[in-house]
Amino acid sequence: MLARISGREAGTVAQVLRTETVGGSLLLVAAGIALIWANTPWHDTYEAARSFVPWPGGAALGLDLDIAHWTSDGLLAIFFFVVGLELKREFVSGELRNPRTAVVPIVAAVCGMIAPALIFIALNIGADGTALRGWAIPTATDIAFALAVLAVISSHLPTSLRAFLLTLAVVDDLLAITVIAVFYTDSFHPGMLAAALVPLAVFGLLVQLRKTWWWALVPLGLLAWLFVHASGVHATIAGVLLAFTVPVLARDNEPTGVAERLEHKWRPISASVAVPLFALFAAGVPLSGHSLASALTDSVALGVVAGLVLGKLTGILGSTFVLAKFTRASLDPGLSWWDLAGVALLAGIGFTVSLLIGELAYDPADPRTDHVKTAVLAGSLLAALLASIILSTRNKMYQRLEKTNTD
């Protein structure tokens, strides 16, 4: 398990890490601005900006959305498009193409979602009925945030460890997308979803023919997004569906595949625009003494924090240990279980997708909505802190080992 990866795959991992480091840094800055803005005397302007409706005339199409919804339903579709491209690439030509190497991160990702959900349910089983709607909030991993933290502290950690986190987060994203589509669709209109198949099919035909004209693909993508949004399924799913139509493997006369080229173009937009703007208008939560005390006594908030920190750790580390104990798999000799514990804690950084699920789970007027935001911030930061302590220690050990071998 977690054996050394090929040079080509290592290069891909390194490239993703570089991009996500910048994106994760911008995400942190945007979240910080949101928190400061929401806790200053000008907090009313923050709420006014979030609730501003730029196109009130779009009611007929269901597009009379405020800025907060445009960032979560619209801009995050770009994020999920990039995630979808990454998912398909991993399953077609990456680490997940081989069932023997894919089984460990897949099992770890599944158990890393089940354990947080069970912890959340256990802490909220006696609460009122709506509390359990948030069971999926602590199950998500923010790939940008987690990889950014890892990139900052992992100058000498094995590349296989970083590849494991990337693969784990990709599978986690796929499962999170499925959860959003299945469990957080309130009203479903199959006719509109069927209509989305037309622009999806044309988009897929063009990319299969290698016709990547932006003036054709962008309108088709927007049309598919519009129909998915009207169907009642969360509009970000359109980004994933579009990505799954894109071919991964390059032809003989192509230096790279279409999926890699589109990912190269859209990842910077996702990392530097879409995700930070979502964080700016989603992370602003009042942090007064009263609001913090209220959140600390809310079983939903406690379930989110416990799920992100303890749930991810026990689910990922525990499932991997069981695989090593009761199957023929074994941990790579160059790695320690402490390395895996650090990565499992990093997976507890749920930020972007956890905030999104929190907004879908509870009504905006419900006090739990703010409690969830506070809990996601607290749980993600605690997981990042604990992971940084463990992985920084391990990084220094690998650095000393490398220096000894060099000498």
WOURPE-V877631 format. One line per field, one symbol per residue. ss: DSSP state (2 for helix, 1 for strand, 0 for the rest). phi: phi as a letter, one per 40 degrees, with the letter a starting at -180 (. if undefined). psi: psi as a letter, one per 40 degrees, with the letter a starting at -180 (. if undefined). A space follows every 10 residues. Layout:
BEGIN
ss->???
phi->???
psi->???
END
This chain:
BEGIN
ss->0000002222 2222222222 2222222222 2222222200 0022222222 2010022222 2000012222 2222222222 2222222222 2220222022 2222222222 2222222222 2222000022 2222002220 0022222222 2220000022 2222222222 2222222222 2220000002 2222222222 2222222200 0002222222 2222222222 2000002222 2222000000 0000000222 2222222222 2222222222 2200000022 2222220022 2222222222 2222222222 2222220000 0000002222 2222220000 2222222222 2000002222 2222222222 2222222222 2222222222 2222220
phi->.fccbccccc cccccccccc cccccccccc ccccccccbb cccccccccc ccbcbccccc cgbcccddcc ccccccccdc ccccccdccc ccbbcccbdc cccccccccc ccbccccccc cccbccccdc ccccdcdccc bccccccccc ccbbcbcdcc cccccccdcc cdcccccccc ccbbbcbbbc cccccccccc ccdccccccg cccccbcccc ccccdccccc chcdcccdcc cccccccccc cdcbcacccc cccccccccc cbbccccccc bbccbcbcdc cccccccccc cccccccccc cccccccccc cccccbbcca cddcbbccdc cccccdcccc edcccccccc cbcdccdcdc cccccccccc cccccccccc cccccccccc ccccccc
psi->hfiiiidddd dddddddddd dddddddddd dddddddefi efdddddddd ehhdgdeedd efegiidddd dddcdedddd dddddddddd ddeadedhdd dddddddddd dedddddddd ddeedeiide dedededeei hhdddddddd ddefdeiidd dddddddddd dddddddddd ddefhdhhgd dddddddddd ddddddddef gfhdeddddd dddddddddd eeihdddddd dddeehidhi idehdiiddd dddddddddd decddddddd edehhhfidd ddddddehdd dddddddddd dddddddddd dddddeaeii ihdeiidddd ddddddeege cddddddddd diidehdddd dddddddddd dddddddddd dddddddddd dddddd.
END
